[in-house]
Amino acid sequence: MNNTRFATAIHIMTLLAESPQDWLTSEWLAGSININPVIVRKELSVLREAGLISSKQGKEGGSRLAKNADAIKISEIYLAVKNTEVLGKKNNNPNPACPVGKEINQHLDALFSETDQLVLNFLGDKSLKEFSDRFK
């Protein structure tokens, strides 16, 4: 993953874990991350679709965890925001007449899949609570 989506999502989720009963606004979350609230709202939407957070509209609105932090796995957060392989993207148009070019993408697919599985195995059953406890 060659962007900051995972880091942003973990930051959001850690803040929500620190205040499990509070409805935190995207503006407040963005202030901690030091990014535009629009980016936070985009990630909140993805996390909500994954069932990791709940949100409510209005003056008293905001977001909070949909379940206890010890029931949320870091791997779930990773899978929710993952939009590319860890190693990047494969080549778009390799030369099919080249002995490497004609097969590179299928071999890259296998390599990317293996690498992604290593990341998921490493994240394993690590919970959001375990991660957020590091800040106490």
C-alpha positions in Angstrom: 0.0 0.0 0.0 1.8 3.1 -1.2 -0.3 5.7 0.5 -1.4 6.9 3.9 -4.8 5.3 4.0 -3.9 2.6 6.5 -2.0 5.0 8.8 -5.0 7.4 8.7 -7.5 4.6 9.4 -5.4 3.3 12.3 -5.1 6.9 13.7 -8.9 7.4 13.5 -9.6 4.0 15.0 -7.2 4.6 17.9 -8.8 7.9 18.7 -12.2 6.3 18.7 -10.9 3.5 20.9 -9.6 6.1 23.4 -13.1 7.6 23.7 -15.4 4.6 23.2 -18.5 6.3 24.6 -18.1 9.6 22.8 -19.3 10.6 19.3 -16.1 12.2 17.8 -16.5 14.6 14.8 -14.6 14.4 11.6 -13.2 17.9 12.4 -11.9 16.8 15.8 -10.4 13.6 14.3 -8.8 15.7 11.5 -7.3 18.0 14.0 -5.4 15.2 15.6 -4.3 13.7 12.3 -3.6 17.2 10.9 -5.4 16.6 7.6 -8.6 17.9 5.9 -11.8 16.7 7.5 -13.0 15.7 4.0 -10.3 13.0 4.0 -11.4 11.8 7.4 -15.0 11.6 6.3 -14.0 9.5 3.3 -12.2 7.0 5.6 -15.0 7.0 8.1 -17.3 6.0 5.3 -15.1 3.1 4.4 -14.7 2.0 8.0 -18.5 2.3 8.5 -19.2 0.1 5.4 -16.8 -2.5 6.9 -18.9 -2.5 10.1 -16.0 -1.1 12.3 -17.6 2.2 13.3 -21.0 3.7 13.8 -21.9 7.3 12.9 -24.8 9.6 13.5 -25.7 13.0 11.9 -26.6 16.2 13.6 -25.4 18.6 16.2 -24.6 15.8 18.6 -23.3 13.6 15.8 -20.0 12.0 15.1 -18.5 8.5 15.0 -17.5 5.9 17.4 -16.5 2.2 17.4 -19.2 -0.2 16.4 -17.8 -2.8 18.8 -15.3 -3.1 21.6 -11.7 -2.3 20.6 -10.6 -5.8 21.7 -13.0 -7.3 19.2 -11.5 -5.3 16.3 -8.5 -6.8 14.6 -5.8 -4.6 13.0 -6.1 -6.9 9.9 -9.8 -5.9 9.6 -8.8 -2.3 9.4 -6.1 -3.1 6.9 -8.5 -5.0 4.7 -11.1 -2.2 4.9 -8.8 0.4 3.5 -6.5 -1.7 1.3 -6.8 -0.4 -2.3 -3.6 -1.7 -3.8 -1.0 -4.4 -3.2 1.7 -3.9 -0.7 4.4 -3.9 -3.4 2.5 -1.6 -5.8 0.8 -2.2 -9.1 1.7 -4.6 -11.9 2.9 -3.4 -15.3 0.1 -2.2 -17.6 1.3 -3.2 -21.0 4.4 -5.4 -21.0 5.7 -6.5 -24.4 4.0 -9.9 -25.2 6.8 -10.8 -27.5 9.3 -10.6 -24.6 9.9 -13.9 -22.7 9.6 -11.9 -19.4 7.0 -9.4 -20.6 4.5 -12.0 -21.7 4.5 -13.7 -18.2 5.5 -10.9 -15.8 2.0 -10.0 -14.6 1.0 -13.5 -13.7 4.2 -13.9 -11.7 3.7 -10.5 -10.1 0.1 -11.5 -9.1 1.5 -14.5 -7.3 4.2 -12.4 -5.6 1.7 -9.7 -4.6 -0.7 -12.3 -3.2 2.0 -14.0 -1.2 3.3 -10.7 0.2 -0.2 -9.6 1.1 -0.8 -12.9 3.0 2.5 -12.3 4.9 1.2 -8.9 6.0 -2.2 -10.4 7.1 -0.3 -13.2 8.9 1.9 -10.6 10.7 -1.2 -8.5 11.7 -2.8 -11.8 12.8 -5.1 -11.4 15.8 -3.6 -8.1 17.0 -6.4 -6.1 18.3 -7.1 -2.4 18.1 -7.1 -2.4 22.0 -3.6 -3.8 22.0 -2.5 -1.1 19.6 -4.3 1.7 21.4 -2.9 0.6 24.8 0.5 1.7 23.6 -0.6 5.3 24.0 -1.3 5.1 27.8 
